[in-house]
Amino acid sequence: MPEGHSVHRIARQFERNFVGRVVAASSPQGRFVEGAAALDGRTVTEVRAVGKQMFLEFDDGLWLRVHLGMYGAWDFAGEILVDPTIASANGRMGQTNQRGTDLDDAVYDAAGENSLTSIGAPRRARVHVRMSEQTTGLAADDEQWPPPVVGQVRLRLLTESTCADLRGPTACVLQTPDEVAATIAALGPDPLVDDPTDGEERFATAVGRTATPIGKLLMDPAVVSGIGNVYRAELLFRARQNPHTPGRDVPRETVRGIWRDWVDLLRIGVETGQMMTMDDLDPEAYRRAMAHRDDRHWVYHRAGLPCRVCGTAIVVEEMATRKLYWCPSCQA
Protein backbone atom coordinates (compact mmCIF):
# COMPACT_ATOMS: atom_id res chain seq x y z
CA MET A 1 0.00 0.00 0.00
CA PRO A 2 1.34 3.45 -0.85
CA GLU A 3 2.19 5.37 2.32
CA GLY A 4 2.00 9.10 2.90
CA HIS A 5 5.17 10.07 1.08
CA SER A 6 3.97 8.31 -2.09
CA VAL A 7 0.70 10.21 -2.25
CA HIS A 8 2.40 13.56 -1.71
CA ARG A 9 4.83 12.80 -4.54
CA ILE A 10 1.99 11.77 -6.84
CA ALA A 11 0.17 14.99 -5.98
CA ARG A 12 3.26 16.97 -6.99
CA GLN A 13 3.19 15.38 -10.42
CA PHE A 14 -0.45 16.31 -10.82
CA GLU A 15 0.40 19.85 -9.75
CA ARG A 16 2.96 20.18 -12.51
CA ASN A 17 1.22 18.26 -15.27
CA PHE A 18 -2.53 18.77 -14.79
CA VAL A 19 -3.35 21.87 -12.72
CA GLY A 20 -4.47 24.63 -15.05
CA ARG A 21 -5.15 22.24 -17.91
CA VAL A 22 -8.36 20.97 -19.46
CA VAL A 23 -8.73 17.19 -19.28
CA ALA A 24 -10.56 14.59 -21.26
CA ALA A 25 -11.89 12.03 -18.78
CA SER A 26 -13.08 8.51 -19.47
CA SER A 27 -13.57 5.20 -17.68
CA PRO A 28 -12.24 2.46 -19.96
CA GLN A 29 -13.14 -0.15 -17.34
CA GLY A 30 -16.70 1.11 -17.20
CA ARG A 31 -16.95 1.41 -13.41
CA PHE A 32 -16.74 5.22 -13.24
CA VAL A 33 -18.58 6.24 -16.39
CA GLU A 34 -20.87 8.84 -14.82
CA GLY A 35 -18.06 10.35 -12.77
CA ALA A 36 -15.76 10.54 -15.76
CA ALA A 37 -18.51 12.20 -17.81
CA ALA A 38 -18.88 14.86 -15.10
CA LEU A 39 -15.13 15.57 -15.22
CA ASP A 40 -14.75 15.49 -18.99
CA GLY A 41 -13.85 18.88 -20.44
CA ARG A 42 -13.21 20.50 -17.06
CA THR A 43 -10.04 22.27 -15.92
CA VAL A 44 -8.02 20.93 -12.99
CA THR A 45 -7.66 23.83 -10.55
CA GLU A 46 -6.02 22.34 -7.44
CA VAL A 47 -4.55 19.16 -6.00
CA ARG A 48 -4.23 18.22 -2.33
CA ALA A 49 -2.71 15.22 -0.60
CA VAL A 50 -3.66 14.41 2.99
CA GLY A 51 -2.23 11.22 4.40
CA LYS A 52 -3.02 8.45 1.95
CA GLN A 53 -5.77 10.33 0.11
CA MET A 54 -5.53 12.71 -2.82
CA PHE A 55 -8.06 15.34 -3.85
CA LEU A 56 -8.25 16.90 -7.32
CA GLU A 57 -10.37 20.04 -7.71
CA PHE A 58 -12.00 20.88 -11.02
CA ASP A 59 -13.74 24.09 -12.06
CA ASP A 60 -17.19 24.82 -10.58
CA GLY A 61 -16.10 23.34 -7.25
CA LEU A 62 -16.21 19.68 -8.23
CA TRP A 63 -13.67 17.45 -6.48
CA LEU A 64 -12.33 13.96 -7.18
CA ARG A 65 -11.22 11.98 -4.11
CA VAL A 66 -8.88 9.03 -4.67
CA HIS A 67 -7.68 6.55 -2.07
CA LEU A 68 -5.33 4.00 -3.64
CA GLY A 69 -5.73 1.45 -0.85
CA MET A 70 -3.83 -1.80 -1.09
CA TYR A 71 -3.79 -2.22 -4.85
CA GLY A 72 -4.46 1.14 -6.43
CA ALA A 73 -1.99 2.75 -8.80
CA TRP A 74 -1.62 5.82 -10.99
CA ASP A 75 0.28 5.52 -14.28
CA PHE A 76 1.53 8.58 -16.13
CA ALA A 77 2.55 8.52 -19.77
CA GLY A 78 3.50 11.20 -22.24
CA GLU A 79 5.41 14.40 -21.66
CA ILE A 80 6.08 14.55 -17.94
CA LEU A 81 7.05 17.97 -16.60
CA VAL A 82 9.52 17.04 -13.89
CA ASP A 83 9.42 18.59 -10.43
CA PRO A 84 12.97 19.73 -9.51
CA THR A 85 12.13 19.60 -5.79
CA ILE A 86 11.75 15.82 -5.98
CA ALA A 87 15.21 14.32 -5.67
CA SER A 88 14.37 11.17 -7.58
CA ALA A 89 12.39 12.54 -10.47
CA ASN A 90 14.16 10.03 -12.71
CA GLY A 91 13.37 7.25 -10.29
CA ARG A 92 10.83 6.64 -7.65
CA MET A 93 8.08 9.04 -6.73
CA GLY A 94 6.38 7.10 -4.00
CA GLN A 95 5.51 3.99 -5.94
CA THR A 96 6.56 5.57 -9.19
CA ASN A 97 8.96 4.28 -11.79
CA GLN A 98 9.96 6.56 -14.65
CA ARG A 99 11.62 5.25 -17.76
CA GLY A 100 13.36 7.14 -20.48
CA THR A 101 16.28 8.94 -18.82
CA ASP A 102 19.65 7.49 -17.89
CA LEU A 103 22.28 8.99 -15.60
CA ASP A 104 25.82 7.79 -15.02
CA ASP A 105 25.42 7.98 -11.24
CA ALA A 106 22.00 6.36 -11.11
CA VAL A 107 21.38 3.77 -8.41
CA TYR A 108 18.80 1.22 -9.46
CA ASP A 109 17.13 -1.27 -7.17
CA ALA A 110 15.71 -4.67 -8.10
CA ALA A 111 12.59 -3.04 -9.54
CA GLY A 112 14.66 -0.78 -11.77
CA GLU A 113 14.02 2.27 -9.64
CA ASN A 114 16.59 5.03 -9.35
CA SER A 115 15.94 6.87 -6.12
CA LEU A 116 19.21 8.69 -5.61
CA THR A 117 19.48 11.24 -8.39
CA SER A 118 17.37 13.83 -10.13
CA ILE A 119 17.14 14.58 -13.82
CA GLY A 120 17.77 18.19 -12.86
CA ALA A 121 16.01 21.41 -13.74
CA PRO A 122 12.40 21.44 -14.99
CA ARG A 123 12.10 20.22 -18.52
CA ARG A 124 9.80 18.23 -20.69
CA ALA A 125 10.81 14.63 -21.07
CA ARG A 126 9.07 11.96 -23.08
CA VAL A 127 8.93 9.32 -20.38
CA HIS A 128 6.65 6.71 -18.93
CA VAL A 129 5.81 6.60 -15.25
CA ARG A 130 4.66 3.46 -13.55
CA MET A 131 2.94 4.32 -10.30
CA SER A 132 2.88 0.84 -8.82
CA GLU A 133 5.10 -2.20 -8.78
CA GLN A 134 2.01 -4.34 -9.39
CA THR A 135 1.59 -2.82 -12.85
CA THR A 136 3.67 -4.44 -15.57
CA GLY A 137 3.91 -4.53 -19.32
CA LEU A 138 3.46 -0.78 -19.79
CA ALA A 139 6.32 0.13 -22.11
CA ALA A 140 6.27 3.72 -23.30
CA ASP A 141 5.26 4.19 -26.92
CA ASP A 142 6.35 7.52 -28.37
CA GLU A 143 4.62 6.78 -31.66
CA GLN A 144 1.09 6.30 -30.34
CA TRP A 145 -0.94 9.03 -28.68
CA PRO A 146 -2.93 8.69 -26.62
CA PRO A 147 -1.28 5.54 -25.29
CA PRO A 148 -3.25 2.31 -25.48
CA VAL A 149 -5.30 1.33 -22.44
CA VAL A 150 -3.62 -1.49 -20.55
CA GLY A 151 -5.44 -3.43 -17.86
CA GLN A 152 -8.46 -2.35 -15.84
CA VAL A 153 -8.31 1.44 -15.93
CA ARG A 154 -10.95 2.94 -13.64
CA LEU A 155 -10.28 6.51 -14.76
CA ARG A 156 -8.17 8.08 -17.50
CA LEU A 157 -7.34 11.78 -17.34
CA LEU A 158 -5.83 13.08 -20.55
CA THR A 159 -4.39 16.46 -21.49
CA GLU A 160 -2.97 17.25 -24.91
CA SER A 161 0.40 15.82 -23.85
CA THR A 162 0.06 13.86 -20.58
CA CYS A 163 -2.01 10.85 -19.61
CA ALA A 164 -2.82 9.56 -16.10
CA ASP A 165 -4.48 6.16 -15.67
CA LEU A 166 -5.97 5.02 -12.36
CA ARG A 167 -6.22 1.34 -11.55
CA GLY A 168 -7.64 -0.55 -8.59
CA PRO A 169 -8.33 2.24 -6.09
CA THR A 170 -10.21 1.70 -2.85
CA ALA A 171 -12.05 4.96 -3.45
CA CYS A 172 -12.63 7.01 -6.59
CA VAL A 173 -15.55 9.34 -5.95
CA LEU A 174 -16.76 12.83 -6.75
CA GLN A 175 -17.30 15.18 -3.81
CA THR A 176 -18.60 18.66 -3.12
CA PRO A 177 -16.39 21.16 -1.29
CA ASP A 178 -18.30 20.46 1.95
CA GLU A 179 -17.79 16.72 1.54
CA VAL A 180 -14.06 17.21 0.96
CA ALA A 181 -13.82 19.36 4.07
CA ALA A 182 -15.64 16.71 6.10
CA THR A 183 -13.38 13.95 4.78
CA ILE A 184 -10.23 15.89 5.64
CA ALA A 185 -11.60 16.88 9.06
CA ALA A 186 -12.01 13.19 9.93
CA LEU A 187 -8.34 12.49 9.21
CA GLY A 188 -5.53 12.74 11.73
CA PRO A 189 -2.75 15.32 11.31
CA ASP A 190 -0.39 15.19 8.35
CA PRO A 191 3.02 16.90 8.87
CA LEU A 192 2.99 18.21 5.29
CA VAL A 193 -0.49 19.69 5.61
CA ASP A 194 -0.98 20.72 9.22
CA ASP A 195 1.19 22.97 11.34
CA PRO A 196 3.72 20.52 12.88
CA THR A 197 3.27 21.90 16.38
CA ASP A 198 -0.52 21.73 16.21
CA GLY A 199 -0.27 18.28 14.65
CA GLU A 200 1.93 17.11 17.49
CA GLU A 201 -0.65 18.24 20.04
CA ARG A 202 -3.49 16.53 18.19
CA PHE A 203 -1.52 13.32 17.84
CA ALA A 204 -0.37 13.26 21.46
CA THR A 205 -3.89 13.94 22.71
CA ALA A 206 -5.44 11.22 20.54
CA VAL A 207 -2.87 8.63 21.64
CA GLY A 208 -3.09 9.58 25.32
CA ARG A 209 -6.84 9.16 25.62
CA THR A 210 -7.15 5.48 24.65
CA ALA A 211 -6.15 1.99 25.76
CA THR A 212 -5.70 0.87 22.16
CA PRO A 213 -2.14 -0.43 21.56
CA ILE A 214 0.19 2.13 20.07
CA GLY A 215 0.93 -0.29 17.22
CA LYS A 216 -2.72 -0.07 16.17
CA LEU A 217 -3.01 3.66 16.71
CA LEU A 218 -0.24 4.43 14.23
CA MET A 219 -2.30 2.67 11.55
CA ASP A 220 -5.50 4.58 12.39
CA PRO A 221 -5.98 7.45 9.89
CA ALA A 222 -8.17 9.26 12.41
CA VAL A 223 -5.16 9.44 14.76
CA VAL A 224 -2.39 10.27 12.30
CA SER A 225 -2.32 10.51 8.51
CA GLY A 226 0.04 8.73 6.15
CA ILE A 227 1.67 6.10 8.35
CA GLY A 228 1.51 2.62 6.86
CA ASN A 229 3.03 -0.72 7.67
CA VAL A 230 6.66 0.13 6.95
CA TYR A 231 6.72 3.44 8.77
CA ARG A 232 4.81 1.97 11.71
CA ALA A 233 7.39 -0.73 12.34
CA GLU A 234 10.31 1.61 11.86
CA LEU A 235 8.93 4.46 13.98
CA LEU A 236 8.22 2.10 16.88
CA PHE A 237 11.68 0.57 16.69
CA ARG A 238 13.39 3.95 16.49
CA ALA A 239 11.45 4.95 19.63
CA ARG A 240 12.30 1.59 21.26
CA GLN A 241 8.58 1.31 21.96
CA ASN A 242 6.69 -1.94 22.51
CA PRO A 243 3.84 -1.99 19.97
CA HIS A 244 1.44 -3.58 22.49
CA THR A 245 1.61 -0.76 25.04
CA PRO A 246 -1.76 1.00 25.42
CA GLY A 247 -1.60 4.50 23.99
CA ARG A 248 -2.43 6.12 27.32
CA ASP A 249 0.50 4.29 28.95
CA VAL A 250 3.11 5.39 26.43
CA PRO A 251 5.13 8.22 28.00
CA ARG A 252 3.96 11.55 26.64
CA GLU A 253 7.45 12.53 25.57
CA THR A 254 7.81 9.24 23.68
CA VAL A 255 4.58 9.97 21.83
CA ARG A 256 5.83 13.44 20.94
CA GLY A 257 9.14 11.93 19.84
CA ILE A 258 7.33 9.53 17.50
CA TRP A 259 5.50 12.48 15.90
CA ARG A 260 8.69 14.47 15.44
CA ASP A 261 10.39 11.44 13.95
CA TRP A 262 7.44 11.04 11.56
CA VAL A 263 7.85 14.67 10.51
CA ASP A 264 11.49 13.97 9.60
CA LEU A 265 10.95 10.58 7.95
CA LEU A 266 8.04 11.82 5.85
CA ARG A 267 10.16 14.70 4.57
CA ILE A 268 12.95 12.27 3.66
CA GLY A 269 10.45 9.97 1.96
CA VAL A 270 9.08 12.76 -0.20
CA GLU A 271 12.56 13.98 -1.12
CA THR A 272 14.10 10.59 -1.92
CA GLY A 273 11.10 8.52 -2.91
CA GLN A 274 12.13 5.80 -0.52
CA MET A 275 11.11 4.95 3.02
CA MET A 276 14.64 5.47 4.28
CA THR A 277 14.60 4.94 8.05
CA MET A 278 18.24 4.29 8.92
CA ASP A 279 20.44 7.18 10.05
CA ASP A 280 24.07 8.22 9.73
CA LEU A 281 24.93 5.98 6.78
CA ASP A 282 28.22 6.56 5.03
CA PRO A 283 27.99 7.28 1.28
CA GLU A 284 28.47 3.67 0.21
CA ALA A 285 25.93 2.37 2.75
CA TYR A 286 23.50 5.04 1.59
CA ARG A 287 23.83 3.93 -2.02
CA ARG A 288 23.25 0.32 -0.97
CA ALA A 289 20.17 1.38 0.95
CA MET A 290 18.81 3.25 -2.05
CA ALA A 291 19.37 0.18 -4.21
CA HIS A 292 18.09 -2.49 -1.81
CA ARG A 293 15.14 -2.28 0.53
CA ASP A 294 16.74 -4.74 2.93
CA ASP A 295 19.52 -2.23 3.59
CA ARG A 296 17.30 0.74 4.40
CA HIS A 297 15.19 -0.50 7.34
CA TRP A 298 15.85 -1.48 10.95
CA VAL A 299 13.19 -4.17 11.42
CA TYR A 300 10.69 -4.12 8.56
CA HIS A 301 10.70 -7.33 6.49
CA ARG A 302 13.44 -8.80 8.71
CA ALA A 303 11.50 -11.58 10.48
CA GLY A 304 13.92 -14.13 11.95
CA LEU A 305 16.98 -12.04 11.17
CA PRO A 306 19.13 -10.63 13.99
CA CYS A 307 18.29 -7.16 15.25
CA ARG A 308 20.80 -4.66 13.90
CA VAL A 309 21.28 -3.34 17.45
CA CYS A 310 21.09 -6.26 19.89
CA GLY A 311 21.17 -9.41 17.76
CA THR A 312 17.80 -10.76 18.94
CA ALA A 313 15.71 -12.36 16.21
CA ILE A 314 13.12 -9.97 14.80
CA VAL A 315 9.58 -11.28 15.25
CA VAL A 316 6.56 -10.79 13.02
CA GLU A 317 2.91 -10.88 14.02
CA GLU A 318 -0.38 -9.55 12.77
CA MET A 319 -1.68 -6.30 14.19
CA ALA A 320 -4.37 -4.12 12.61
CA THR A 321 -4.64 -6.71 9.82
CA ARG A 322 -1.05 -6.09 8.70
CA LYS A 323 2.28 -7.73 9.49
CA LEU A 324 4.13 -6.02 12.30
CA TYR A 325 7.90 -6.46 12.63
CA TRP A 326 9.61 -5.64 15.93
CA CYS A 327 12.47 -6.55 18.24
CA PRO A 328 11.29 -8.19 21.49
CA SER A 329 14.47 -7.08 23.25
CA CYS A 330 15.01 -3.49 22.11
CA GLN A 331 11.26 -2.86 22.25
CA ALA A 332 10.50 -4.86 25.40
Secondary structure per residue as TSV (DSSP state, phi and psi in degrees):
chain	resnum	aa	ss	phi	psi
A	1	M	-	360.0	131.2
A	2	P	-	-59.1	135.4
A	3	E	-	-99.4	-177.1
A	4	G	H	-55.3	-39.1
A	5	H	H	-64.4	-34.3
A	6	S	H	-62.2	-46.6
A	7	V	H	-67.5	-37.5
A	8	H	H	-64.7	-37.4
A	9	R	H	-69.2	-39.9
A	10	I	H	-62.6	-42.1
A	11	A	H	-60.1	-37.4
A	12	R	H	-63.1	-37.0
A	13	Q	H	-67.6	-38.9
A	14	F	H	-64.5	-37.4
A	15	E	H	-57.9	-42.6
A	16	R	H	-84.4	-26.7
A	17	N	H	-109.4	-15.4
A	18	F	T	-126.5	-33.8
A	19	V	B	-61.8	130.2
A	20	G	T	88.5	1.5
A	21	R	S	-116.6	146.7
A	22	V	B	-78.6	138.8
A	23	V	-	-119.2	147.8
A	24	A	E	-96.9	126.7
A	25	A	E	-117.8	138.7
A	26	S	E	-149.5	165.7
A	27	S	-	-126.5	83.2
A	28	P	T	-54.8	-33.3
A	29	Q	T	-71.4	-28.3
A	30	G	S	92.6	4.4
A	31	R	S	-97.4	-0.5
A	32	F	S	-140.7	39.7
A	33	V	H	-65.0	-48.3
A	34	E	H	-66.0	-40.2
A	35	G	H	-64.4	-43.7
A	36	A	H	-62.8	-39.3
A	37	A	H	-63.0	-36.0
A	38	A	H	-69.0	-28.7
A	39	L	H	-87.9	-23.1
A	40	D	T	-59.6	128.2
A	41	G	T	84.6	0.8
A	42	R	-	-89.7	163.8
A	43	T	B	-101.5	133.5
A	44	V	E	-75.9	126.3
A	45	T	E	-112.0	-20.8
A	46	E	E	-162.5	153.7
A	47	V	E	-134.9	138.8
A	48	R	E	-132.9	143.9
A	49	A	E	-121.9	129.8
A	50	V	E	-133.5	112.9
A	51	G	T	60.1	-122.0
A	52	K	T	-101.2	11.4
A	53	Q	E	-116.1	146.0
A	54	M	E	-123.3	142.1
A	55	F	E	-125.6	124.5
A	56	L	E	-109.6	124.1
A	57	E	E	-96.6	138.2
A	58	F	E	-116.6	165.4
A	59	D	G	-58.5	157.9
A	60	D	G	68.7	21.3
A	61	G	G	72.7	22.2
A	62	L	E	-92.8	132.5
A	63	W	E	-118.3	146.8
A	64	L	E	-111.5	123.0
A	65	R	E	-105.3	129.7
A	66	V	E	-127.4	126.3
A	67	H	E	-119.8	115.7
A	68	L	-	-69.6	-29.3
A	69	G	T	63.7	-149.8
A	70	M	T	-75.2	-34.0
A	71	Y	T	-123.2	-0.3
A	72	G	-	-70.2	155.1
A	73	A	E	-156.9	143.3
A	74	W	E	-104.9	138.1
A	75	D	E	-120.9	127.4
A	76	F	E	-102.9	144.7
A	77	A	E	-144.1	156.1
A	78	G	E	109.0	-147.2
A	79	E	E	-90.5	106.9
A	80	I	E	-96.1	118.7
A	81	L	E	-83.0	110.6
A	82	V	-	-77.5	140.7
A	83	D	-	-88.5	114.4
A	84	P	T	-69.3	-14.7
A	85	T	T	-81.7	-8.6
A	86	I	S	-97.1	117.4
A	87	A	T	-65.4	-24.3
A	88	S	T	-116.2	44.1
A	89	A	T	-59.2	-24.7
A	90	N	T	-86.5	-5.6
A	91	G	S	-126.5	-115.8
A	92	R	-	-95.2	129.8
A	93	M	S	-118.2	90.2
A	94	G	S	68.5	-115.2
A	95	Q	S	-104.7	55.3
A	96	T	-	-116.8	140.5
A	97	N	E	-133.3	111.2
A	98	Q	E	-96.6	140.4
A	99	R	E	-118.2	151.3
A	100	G	S	121.0	-5.9
A	101	T	-	-133.5	133.9
A	102	D	-	-120.5	139.8
A	103	L	-	-127.9	144.6
A	104	D	T	-62.8	-32.8
A	105	D	T	-99.4	18.6
A	106	A	-	-65.2	146.7
A	107	V	-	-120.8	109.8
A	108	Y	B	-103.3	139.8
A	109	D	-	-94.8	-170.4
A	110	A	T	-63.8	-23.7
A	111	A	T	-91.0	7.1
A	112	G	S	77.4	25.4
A	113	E	-	-101.6	128.2
A	114	N	B	-102.4	108.6
A	115	S	-	-111.2	12.2
A	116	L	S	-104.4	-30.1
A	117	T	-	-123.0	161.2
A	118	S	-	-109.2	156.8
A	119	I	-	-85.0	3.9
A	120	G	-	99.1	-146.4
A	121	A	S	-64.8	162.4
A	122	P	S	-57.5	135.3
A	123	R	-	-163.7	162.0
A	124	R	E	-88.8	131.0
A	125	A	E	-133.4	132.4
A	126	R	E	-80.6	96.4
A	127	V	E	-136.2	168.9
A	128	H	E	-118.2	138.6
A	129	V	E	-120.5	124.1
A	130	R	E	-105.0	116.6
A	131	M	-	-83.6	-6.4
A	132	S	-	-149.6	142.0
A	133	E	T	-67.6	-19.4
A	134	Q	T	-73.8	-17.8
A	135	T	-	-91.3	124.6
A	136	T	-	-131.7	168.4
A	137	G	-	70.4	31.5
A	138	L	-	-115.3	57.3
A	139	A	-	-65.9	139.5
A	140	A	-	-66.3	143.9
A	141	D	-	-131.0	98.2
A	142	D	T	-68.3	-17.3
A	143	E	T	-88.2	-18.6
A	144	Q	S	-115.6	125.8
A	145	W	S	-142.9	130.0
A	146	P	S	-70.1	162.1
A	147	P	-	-65.9	152.6
A	148	P	-	-64.6	148.7
A	149	V	-	-74.0	129.2
A	150	V	-	-122.0	124.8
A	151	G	S	77.1	-166.0
A	152	Q	-	-88.8	90.7
A	153	V	E	-91.2	112.2
A	154	R	E	-69.4	-42.9
A	155	L	E	-144.8	131.9
A	156	R	E	-114.3	126.9
A	157	L	E	-112.6	125.5
A	158	L	E	-132.0	124.1
A	159	T	-	-100.2	-173.6
A	160	E	S	-67.1	-16.5
A	161	S	S	-136.7	-8.6
A	162	T	E	-133.6	140.3
A	163	C	E	-123.7	137.1
A	164	A	E	-127.6	121.5
A	165	D	E	-110.9	132.8
A	166	L	E	-109.3	127.1
A	167	R	E	-124.5	139.7
A	168	G	S	59.2	33.6
A	169	P	-	-74.7	156.1
A	170	T	S	-72.3	-37.8
A	171	A	E	-137.1	134.4
A	172	C	E	-147.2	93.8
A	173	V	E	-138.3	153.6
A	174	L	E	-89.6	141.8
A	175	Q	E	-137.1	154.2
A	176	T	-	-83.0	166.3
A	177	P	H	-56.6	-38.9
A	178	D	H	-65.4	-38.2
A	179	E	H	-68.1	-38.3
A	180	V	H	-62.8	-45.4
A	181	A	H	-60.7	-40.0
A	182	A	H	-67.9	-39.4
A	183	T	H	-62.5	-46.7
A	184	I	H	-67.1	-37.4
A	185	A	H	-63.4	-27.3
A	186	A	T	-81.9	-7.8
A	187	L	S	-91.6	149.7
A	188	G	-	-70.8	173.5
A	189	P	-	-65.9	145.8
A	190	D	-	-120.7	122.3
A	191	P	T	-58.6	-23.7
A	192	L	T	-92.3	-2.3
A	193	V	T	-117.7	-48.1
A	194	D	S	-90.7	157.2
A	195	D	-	-59.1	126.4
A	196	P	H	-56.8	-36.6
A	197	T	H	-69.3	-44.7
A	198	D	H	-64.0	-40.1
A	199	G	H	-62.0	-39.6
A	200	E	H	-60.8	-42.5
A	201	E	H	-64.9	-44.3
A	202	R	H	-62.0	-44.0
A	203	F	H	-64.2	-48.6
A	204	A	H	-62.3	-39.4
A	205	T	H	-66.1	-44.4
A	206	A	H	-63.1	-42.1
A	207	V	H	-68.2	-39.7
A	208	G	H	-75.0	-9.3
A	209	R	T	-100.0	4.0
A	210	T	-	-134.0	155.4
A	211	A	-	-91.3	0.6
A	212	T	S	-62.3	136.4
A	213	P	B	-56.3	143.0
A	214	I	H	-59.5	-31.2
A	215	G	H	-65.0	-28.0
A	216	K	H	-83.4	-37.2
A	217	L	H	-62.4	-35.3
A	218	L	T	-67.9	-17.4
A	219	M	T	-98.9	3.0
A	220	D	-	-93.6	112.0
A	221	P	T	-65.6	-14.3
A	222	A	T	-80.2	-15.3
A	223	V	T	-95.5	-44.5
A	224	V	S	-154.9	140.8
A	225	S	S	-96.6	137.5
A	226	G	S	98.7	-16.3
A	227	I	-	-80.5	126.7
A	228	G	-	-116.7	-160.1
A	229	N	H	-64.7	-41.1
A	230	V	H	-67.7	-53.6
A	231	Y	H	-63.0	-34.8
A	232	R	H	-58.0	-53.5
A	233	A	H	-60.0	-43.0
A	234	E	H	-72.1	-39.8
A	235	L	H	-63.2	-42.7
A	236	L	H	-66.4	-39.5
A	237	F	H	-67.1	-44.0
A	238	R	H	-62.1	-27.9
A	239	A	T	-88.9	-3.5
A	240	R	T	53.4	45.1
A	241	Q	-	-110.6	128.1
A	242	N	-	-65.4	127.3
A	243	P	T	-68.2	-17.5
A	244	H	T	-88.4	-6.6
A	245	T	S	-66.1	128.3
A	246	P	B	-56.5	141.9
A	247	G	G	-52.3	-41.6
A	248	R	G	-69.3	-15.1
A	249	D	G	-97.7	-7.4
A	250	V	S	-75.1	128.4
A	251	P	-	-51.7	137.7
A	252	R	H	-56.0	-40.8
A	253	E	H	-68.1	-31.4
A	254	T	H	-65.6	-42.3
A	255	V	H	-60.9	-45.1
A	256	R	H	-63.7	-37.2
A	257	G	H	-64.4	-38.1
A	258	I	H	-62.4	-43.1
A	259	W	H	-61.3	-47.5
A	260	R	H	-63.3	-36.2
A	261	D	H	-65.5	-39.1
A	262	W	H	-63.1	-40.2
A	263	V	H	-56.0	-46.4
A	264	D	H	-69.8	-45.4
A	265	L	H	-68.1	-36.1
A	266	L	H	-64.5	-42.3
A	267	R	H	-60.1	-44.5
A	268	I	H	-62.7	-41.6
A	269	G	H	-62.0	-41.0
A	270	V	H	-67.8	-39.8
A	271	E	H	-71.9	-38.6
A	272	T	H	-100.9	-21.1
A	273	G	S	81.6	4.0
A	274	Q	S	-126.9	150.3
A	275	M	-	-82.8	70.6
A	276	M	-	-79.5	117.5
A	277	T	-	-124.1	5.1
A	278	M	-	-101.3	142.6
A	279	D	-	-105.6	162.6
A	280	D	S	54.9	40.8
A	281	L	-	-83.3	140.7
A	282	D	-	-73.6	167.1
A	283	P	H	-53.9	-41.7
A	284	E	H	-68.6	-41.4
A	285	A	H	-64.3	-35.9
A	286	Y	H	-65.4	-42.2
A	287	R	H	-63.7	-40.2
A	288	R	H	-62.2	-42.0
A	289	A	H	-64.6	-37.6
A	290	M	H	-66.6	-30.7
A	291	A	H	-87.8	-24.4
A	292	H	-	-137.1	123.0
A	293	R	G	-58.0	-36.6
A	294	D	G	-64.2	-15.3
A	295	D	G	-101.8	6.0
A	296	R	S	-116.7	1.4
A	297	H	-	-126.2	153.8
A	298	W	S	-80.0	-48.5
A	299	V	S	-129.4	-26.1
A	300	Y	T	-59.8	132.4
A	301	H	T	65.5	24.7
A	302	R	-	-118.2	30.3
A	303	A	T	-55.8	128.1
A	304	G	T	85.2	-14.2
A	305	L	S	-86.0	155.5
A	306	P	B	-69.0	140.2
A	307	C	-	-57.5	137.8
A	308	R	T	-67.7	-14.5
A	309	V	T	-102.9	-50.7
A	310	C	T	-112.5	-13.1
A	311	G	-	90.3	-8.2
A	312	T	-	-67.3	143.9
A	313	A	B	-64.9	131.1
A	314	I	-	-70.9	135.5
A	315	V	E	-103.9	159.4
A	316	V	E	-132.8	138.8
A	317	E	E	-147.7	172.2
A	318	E	E	-98.7	129.6
A	319	M	E	-145.5	129.6
A	320	A	T	57.1	40.9
A	321	T	T	66.3	7.9
A	322	R	E	-127.1	157.6
A	323	K	E	-72.4	129.8
A	324	L	E	-113.8	125.4
A	325	Y	E	-106.1	132.8
A	326	W	E	-159.9	162.8
A	327	C	-	-100.4	116.9
A	328	P	T	-69.4	-9.4
A	329	S	T	-97.0	-57.3
A	330	C	T	-63.2	-29.5
A	331	Q	T	-110.1	25.0
A	332	A	-	-61.0	360.0
